[in-house]
Amino acid sequence: MVGSPPVGPAPEPVTSYDPNDPSQLTDGVPFEHLDRLRREAPVCPTPSGSWYVARYDDVEASLRNVGTFRADLGRLSGVDGVEAVPSDQLFLSEISGPRHAQIRRLFNATFGPQRTSRIEPFIRSTCHDLLDQLLSGDEVDLHAGYAMPIPGLVMAHVMGLPDETAAKFMAWSVDGMIMKRPCSPDVGAGRHPLQNFFAEELAARRDRPEPSADVFTTLMDAVVEGGPLSDQEIVTELHFMIQAGVHTTRGLLAHLVQRLLLDPDLFQQLRSDPGLVPAYLEESLRFDAPVQRTSRRCTAETDIEGVALRPGDWVEMGIASANRDDAAFDDPETFRLDRPQPRGHLTFGAGPHVCPGASLARLEGLTAIEVLMERVSRMERVAGATYPPLPGNLGHLPIPGRLVATTRPSR
């Protein structure tokens, strides 16, 4: 037809995705590519030999099906998988069946909503103390000065440990030791600093004439499948608490403060209506999920979207993609505070293995932003500064900014 635009070649079909692509640390997550995956290849291979699952319904159903899709953090520990991990070094999410449920109840006794609500005053005081320091300076790092220390200080408090322990937790989070175990090839028995720390603390607690009312005693007194937990099992689960309660919460808090720094209108909207803070938290969890995927191992022959999976196959559950699936969310690529079901995201997982620290993470996020709104009237970017991508996928780059204090009373 005369006047018709020339027809160019059709775009190449989407056939794979690399969630480990290092360019994401600087360029961010390729959400346009994930959108094409959901439409064209909802279960696709990755360069590492695993499968990436892109659609919300598939990710949610697979996370709930813990019998067929087992959590496996083995690769992150430098080993082939859980089959190469001694049973007493398995993290809670990797333990199956009744044993998982019984140990999970011990986590709930420490991190459930009723227990965590009691530490809200400590979290609030911690946030105020950190802002006291930030507001006394000019150019500050909102990551190192606010988002990073909060979860470490809170976890140390919950565990009955001194405040200086928080710096250890954060050092292990940054250097990657938090993902390793004694069986990791580059660690070895007796050489894991985080586990050695907890082993020494555990021994000291056993020597006390009177037990303390904390998580150490909860684990020491526990009866699981008819018997006590070994010291190595206790140390492993304490380690997992730091992994889940410090490492990922740091990413959540970094995303919360960075988005407000980069979007002054959103910052002022929350200051004008603090009742929107819970909606802001949940939308951040959806839109800027601190963990962009979670690994599972297939335990039986099955299929997803017609793709056959075999026992032993690695499957990457694409939380980043699922949380922006237009089949689950209206206008998913827009950051909105008016979603009818703000907790519909999959950032904390789904089913019987949903994150046991979700209540504590939410409380830390809500409190950190509420206190920021009370103490700060304006946040400004630093001219010429480079900011990490948002979401940053647990990156630990600086978030430089300038804070203008409010004239309202600080406490």
C-alpha positions in Angstrom: 0.0 0.0 0.0 1.3 3.5 -0.9 2.4 5.4 2.1 2.7 2.3 4.4 5.7 2.4 6.7 8.4 -0.1 5.9 8.1 -3.4 7.7 11.3 -4.2 9.6 12.5 -7.6 10.8 10.6 -9.1 13.6 12.4 -8.9 17.0 14.5 -11.9 17.9 12.5 -14.3 20.2 13.3 -14.3 23.8 14.9 -17.6 24.7 16.9 -17.1 27.9 17.7 -14.9 30.8 20.7 -14.5 33.0 19.7 -13.4 36.5 23.4 -13.4 37.4 24.4 -10.9 34.7 26.9 -8.6 36.5 25.8 -5.6 34.4 22.6 -5.5 36.6 24.7 -4.2 39.4 25.3 -1.0 37.4 22.4 -0.9 34.9 19.6 -2.4 37.0 17.2 -5.2 36.4 16.0 -5.4 32.7 12.3 -5.3 33.4 11.4 -4.9 29.7 13.2 -8.2 29.1 11.3 -9.8 32.0 8.0 -8.5 30.5 8.8 -10.2 27.2 9.7 -13.4 29.1 6.3 -13.5 30.7 4.7 -13.2 27.3 7.0 -15.3 25.1 9.0 -17.7 27.3 7.6 -17.8 30.9 9.9 -20.7 31.8 13.3 -20.2 30.1 16.8 -21.6 30.5 19.7 -19.5 32.1 23.4 -19.7 31.2 24.1 -21.6 34.5 21.8 -24.4 33.5 18.8 -23.6 35.7 15.3 -22.6 34.7 13.9 -19.1 35.3 10.2 -18.8 36.1 8.7 -15.5 35.1 4.9 -15.4 35.7 3.2 -14.6 39.0 0.9 -17.6 39.1 3.7 -20.0 38.3 6.1 -18.6 40.9 3.4 -18.5 43.6 2.2 -22.0 42.9 5.8 -23.3 42.9 6.7 -21.5 46.1 3.7 -23.1 47.8 4.6 -26.6 46.5 7.5 -27.2 48.9 7.3 -30.9 48.3 8.3 -30.6 44.6 10.4 -27.4 44.8 12.9 -27.5 47.7 14.7 -24.4 48.8 18.4 -24.8 48.1 21.1 -22.1 48.9 23.9 -24.5 48.2 25.3 -22.7 45.2 25.4 -19.4 47.1 27.5 -21.3 49.7 29.9 -22.5 47.0 28.8 -26.2 46.9 26.7 -28.1 44.4 23.5 -28.1 46.4 22.0 -29.4 49.6 23.2 -32.9 48.8 26.7 -31.6 49.6 25.7 -30.0 52.9 25.7 -31.9 56.2 22.3 -32.1 57.7 23.3 -30.0 60.7 24.4 -27.1 58.4 21.0 -26.9 56.6 19.3 -23.5 57.0 15.7 -23.5 58.0 14.4 -22.9 54.5 16.2 -26.0 53.3 14.8 -28.4 55.9 11.9 -30.4 54.8 8.8 -32.0 56.4 7.8 -32.1 60.1 11.3 -31.0 61.2 11.0 -27.8 59.3 7.6 -27.0 60.9 8.9 -27.7 64.4 12.0 -25.5 64.0 9.9 -22.9 62.3 7.8 -22.6 65.4 11.0 -21.7 67.3 11.5 -18.9 64.9 7.9 -17.7 65.3 8.4 -17.6 69.1 11.1 -14.9 68.5 10.0 -13.2 65.3 6.2 -13.5 65.2 4.0 -10.3 65.2 3.2 -10.3 68.9 6.9 -10.7 69.9 8.3 -8.2 67.4 5.7 -5.5 68.4 7.4 -5.3 71.8 10.6 -4.1 70.3 9.1 -1.2 68.4 10.3 1.3 71.0 13.9 0.1 70.6 13.7 0.3 66.8 12.3 3.8 67.0 15.0 4.9 69.4 17.6 3.4 67.2 16.3 5.3 64.2 16.3 8.6 66.1 19.9 8.0 67.3 21.1 7.4 63.8 19.4 10.5 62.5 20.9 12.6 65.3 24.3 11.7 63.8 23.2 12.2 60.2 21.6 15.6 60.8 24.7 16.9 62.4 26.6 16.5 59.1 26.5 17.9 55.6 26.7 15.3 53.0 25.8 11.8 54.3 25.5 8.3 53.1 21.9 7.1 53.7 23.0 3.5 53.2 26.0 3.3 55.6 24.5 5.8 58.0 20.9 4.6 58.2 19.7 1.6 56.2 22.7 -0.6 57.0 23.0 -0.2 60.8 19.3 -0.6 61.7 18.8 -4.3 61.0 22.1 -5.3 62.7 21.3 -3.3 65.8 17.8 -4.6 66.0 18.9 -8.2 65.5 21.6 -7.8 68.2 18.9 -6.5 70.6 16.5 -9.3 69.8 19.3 -11.9 70.4 20.4 -10.3 73.7 23.8 -9.3 72.3 25.7 -6.0 72.7 25.3 -3.2 70.2 28.8 -3.6 68.9 27.8 -7.0 67.5 25.8 -5.2 64.8 29.1 -4.1 63.1 30.1 -7.8 62.9 26.8 -8.8 61.3 27.1 -6.0 58.7 30.8 -6.9 57.9 29.7 -10.5 57.2 26.8 -9.3 55.1 29.1 -7.1 52.9 32.0 -9.6 52.5 29.6 -12.5 51.6 30.5 -14.7 54.6 26.8 -14.6 55.6 26.0 -16.9 52.7 28.9 -19.4 53.4 29.0 -22.4 55.7 31.7 -24.5 57.3 31.3 -27.0 54.4 32.0 -24.2 51.8 35.3 -25.0 50.0 36.9 -21.7 50.9 35.9 -21.9 54.6 36.4 -25.3 56.3 35.5 -26.6 59.7 36.2 -24.3 62.6 37.1 -21.4 60.3 33.7 -19.7 59.8 33.9 -16.4 61.8 30.1 -15.9 62.0 29.5 -19.5 63.2 32.5 -19.4 65.5 31.0 -16.3 67.1 27.7 -18.0 67.7 29.4 -21.2 69.0 31.2 -19.1 71.6 28.1 -17.3 72.6 26.2 -20.5 72.9 28.9 -22.0 75.1 28.8 -19.0 77.3 25.0 -19.2 77.6 25.3 -22.8 78.7 27.7 -21.8 81.5 25.4 -19.2 82.9 23.7 -20.3 86.2 20.5 -18.7 85.2 19.2 -19.0 81.6 18.4 -15.7 79.7 15.0 -15.2 78.1 16.2 -15.0 74.5 16.5 -16.9 71.3 19.5 -18.9 72.5 17.5 -20.4 75.4 14.5 -21.0 73.0 16.8 -23.1 70.8 18.7 -24.8 73.6 15.5 -25.9 75.3 13.7 -27.0 72.2 12.6 -30.6 71.5 12.5 -31.3 67.8 11.2 -34.7 66.5 11.7 -36.1 70.0 15.2 -34.8 70.8 17.3 -31.6 71.4 19.0 -29.7 68.7 22.8 -30.2 68.4 25.0 -27.2 69.1 25.9 -27.1 65.3 22.2 -27.1 64.4 21.6 -24.2 66.9 24.5 -22.3 65.4 23.3 -22.9 61.9 19.8 -21.5 62.6 21.2 -18.5 64.5 23.3 -17.9 61.4 20.2 -18.2 59.2 18.5 -15.6 61.4 21.2 -13.1 60.5 21.2 -14.1 56.9 17.4 -13.5 56.6 17.0 -10.8 59.2 20.0 -8.6 58.5 21.2 -9.2 54.9 17.9 -8.8 53.1 16.4 -6.2 55.5 19.4 -4.0 54.7 18.4 -4.1 51.0 14.8 -3.3 51.9 15.7 -0.2 54.0 18.2 1.0 51.3 15.5 0.9 48.7 13.0 2.7 50.9 15.3 5.6 51.6 16.8 5.8 48.1 13.4 6.1 46.4 12.4 8.9 48.7 15.7 10.7 48.0 15.2 10.4 44.2 11.5 11.3 44.3 11.0 14.6 46.3 7.3 14.7 45.5 6.8 11.2 47.0 8.7 12.3 50.0 6.5 15.3 50.6 3.4 13.2 49.9 4.3 10.9 52.8 5.2 13.8 55.1 1.8 15.3 54.4 0.0 12.1 55.0 1.9 9.7 57.3 -1.0 7.2 57.0 0.4 6.3 53.5 3.6 4.9 54.9 2.3 1.3 55.2 1.2 1.5 51.5 4.6 2.9 50.6 6.4 0.0 52.4 4.4 -2.6 50.6 4.7 -1.0 47.2 8.5 -0.8 47.7 8.5 -4.5 48.6 6.7 -5.2 45.3 8.3 -2.7 43.0 11.8 -2.7 44.5 12.0 -6.2 45.9 15.4 -6.5 47.8 15.6 -10.2 46.6 15.0 -10.5 42.9 14.8 -14.3 42.8 15.0 -17.3 45.0 16.4 -20.7 44.1 14.6 -24.0 44.3 15.5 -27.6 43.4 13.1 -29.9 41.7 12.5 -33.1 43.6 10.2 -35.0 41.2 9.3 -35.0 37.5 6.9 -32.2 36.8 6.3 -29.3 34.4 5.6 -25.6 34.4 4.0 -24.0 31.3 4.7 -27.2 29.4 8.4 -27.2 30.2 9.5 -30.6 31.6 11.5 -30.5 34.8 13.4 -33.4 36.2 14.6 -34.2 39.8 17.7 -32.2 40.6 16.9 -29.3 38.2 17.6 -25.9 39.5 14.7 -23.4 39.2 15.0 -19.7 39.8 11.7 -18.3 41.1 11.5 -14.9 39.4 10.2 -12.6 42.2 11.3 -9.5 40.3 9.2 -10.6 37.3 6.2 -12.0 39.2 5.9 -8.8 41.2 5.4 -6.8 37.9 3.1 -9.3 36.1 0.1 -7.5 34.6 -1.9 -10.6 35.1 -1.6 -10.1 38.8 -1.3 -6.3 39.2 -3.0 -3.4 37.4 -0.5 -0.9 35.9 2.4 -3.0 37.3 5.2 -0.7 36.0 3.9 2.3 38.0 4.8 2.9 41.7 1.4 3.4 43.3 0.2 3.9 46.8 -3.5 3.0 46.1 -3.3 -0.7 45.4 -6.4 -2.6 46.7 -4.3 -5.6 48.0 -0.9 -4.0 48.8 0.4 -7.3 50.3 -0.2 -9.3 47.2 3.4 -9.3 46.2 5.7 -12.4 46.5 8.7 -10.7 48.1 8.5 -12.7 51.3 7.6 -15.9 49.4 4.4 -17.8 49.7 3.0 -21.0 51.4 4.4 -22.9 54.4 8.0 -21.5 53.9 7.1 -17.8 53.7 9.8 -15.7 55.3 9.6 -16.1 59.1 11.1 -12.7 59.6 8.5 -10.8 57.6 6.9 -9.1 60.6 10.1 -7.8 61.9 11.3 -6.6 58.5 8.0 -4.7 58.0 8.2 -3.2 61.5 11.8 -2.0 60.8 10.8 -0.5 57.4 7.7 1.3 58.8 9.5 2.7 61.8 12.5 3.8 59.8 10.3 5.8 57.4 8.0 7.2 60.1 11.0 8.5 62.0 12.6 9.9 58.8 9.3 11.8 58.1 9.3 13.2 61.7 12.9 14.4 61.7 13.6 15.4 58.1 11.8 18.1 56.1 13.6 17.6 52.8 16.2 15.2 51.3 18.4 16.4 48.5 20.6 14.6 46.0 24.3 15.4 45.8 25.2 17.0 42.5 27.5 14.8 40.5 26.9 11.7 42.7 26.3 8.3 41.1 23.5 6.4 42.6 23.0 2.6 42.5 20.2 1.2 40.4 16.8 0.8 42.0 16.2 -1.9 42.8 19.8 -2.7 43.7 19.5 -6.4 44.4 21.2 -6.3 47.7 24.0 -4.0 46.5 25.8 -2.1 49.1 26.8 1.1 47.2 26.6 4.5 48.9 23.4 6.6 48.7 24.8 10.2 49.1 22.4 12.9 50.2 21.8 16.0 52.2 19.2 16.1 54.9 17.3 19.2 56.1 16.0 18.9 59.6 12.4 19.6 60.5 11.6 22.3 63.0 9.2 20.0 64.9 10.4 18.4 68.2 12.5 15.3 67.5 11.2 13.0 70.2 
